[in-house]
Amino acid sequence: MTVQSIKTTDEKDSVAEGTNQMVVKKIDGTKFFVSWIEKDGTTVSQIIDLEKKTVEAFLTFDDAKGKRIAQTLEGTFEVDK
């Protein structure tokens, strides 16, 4: 496991930051599978493609009624140096 700080910005410039323990597995030379559990119980699993700079994510979380639901997201990223 790896402890990592993550900062995300959505299309409305809303920023979310957090530090979580992650599992990282190399798929091939440019792709990685990354997974973690947020403090609120949300699970996040991603495939990150460093060559294409894309991310595909699968989330599961409880809705307002406590029912577990799933969501998929796709996006691009850039690395801050």
URTAGI-V283184 format. One record per residue. N is the residue number from 0. RES is the residue in three letters. OMEGA is omega in radians with two decimals (* if undefined). D_FIRST is the distance of its C-alpha to the first C-alpha in Angstrom with 1 decimal. Layout:
n,res,omega,d_first
N,RES,OMEGA,D_FIRST
N,RES,OMEGA,D_FIRST
This chain:
n,res,omega,d_first
0,MET,-3.14,0.0
1,THR,3.02,3.8
2,VAL,-3.03,6.8
3,GLN,3.00,9.6
4,SER,-3.12,13.2
5,ILE,3.05,15.0
6,LYS,3.11,18.8
7,THR,3.09,20.7
8,THR,3.14,24.5
9,ASP,-3.08,26.5
10,GLU,3.10,30.0
11,LYS,-3.13,31.6
12,ASP,3.03,29.8
13,SER,-3.06,27.9
14,VAL,3.03,24.8
15,ALA,3.13,21.7
16,GLU,3.10,19.0
17,GLY,3.07,15.9
18,THR,-3.09,12.7
19,ASN,2.97,9.8
20,GLN,-3.08,6.1
21,MET,2.93,5.4
22,VAL,-3.12,5.0
23,VAL,3.11,7.2
24,LYS,3.11,10.0
25,LYS,3.11,13.1
26,ILE,3.06,16.2
27,ASP,-3.05,18.8
28,GLY,-3.09,19.9
29,THR,-3.08,19.7
30,LYS,3.12,17.6
31,PHE,3.00,13.9
32,PHE,-3.11,12.6
33,VAL,-3.10,10.2
34,SER,3.08,9.8
35,TRP,3.07,9.5
36,ILE,3.13,12.0
37,GLU,-3.13,14.3
38,LYS,-3.13,16.2
39,ASP,3.12,19.2
40,GLY,3.08,17.6
41,THR,3.03,17.6
42,THR,-3.13,15.2
43,VAL,3.04,14.6
44,SER,-3.06,14.0
45,GLN,2.88,15.1
46,ILE,-3.11,16.5
47,ILE,3.11,16.9
48,ASP,-3.08,19.8
49,LEU,3.14,20.1
50,GLU,-3.12,23.6
51,LYS,-3.08,25.1
52,LYS,3.11,23.0
53,THR,3.09,22.5
54,VAL,2.97,20.0
55,GLU,-3.06,20.5
56,ALA,3.04,18.8
57,PHE,-3.12,19.2
58,LEU,2.92,19.1
59,THR,-3.10,20.2
60,PHE,3.11,21.7
61,ASP,3.06,24.7
62,ASP,-3.08,27.9
63,ALA,-3.14,30.6
64,LYS,3.12,32.0
65,GLY,3.12,28.7
66,LYS,3.13,28.6
67,ARG,3.14,25.2
68,ILE,-3.11,25.6
69,ALA,3.12,23.8
70,GLN,3.03,24.1
71,THR,3.13,23.5
72,LEU,3.04,23.5
73,GLU,3.12,24.1
74,GLY,3.08,24.3
75,THR,-3.14,24.2
76,PHE,2.98,22.5
77,GLU,-3.10,23.3
78,VAL,3.03,21.4
79,ASP,3.12,22.7
80,LYS,*,23.3
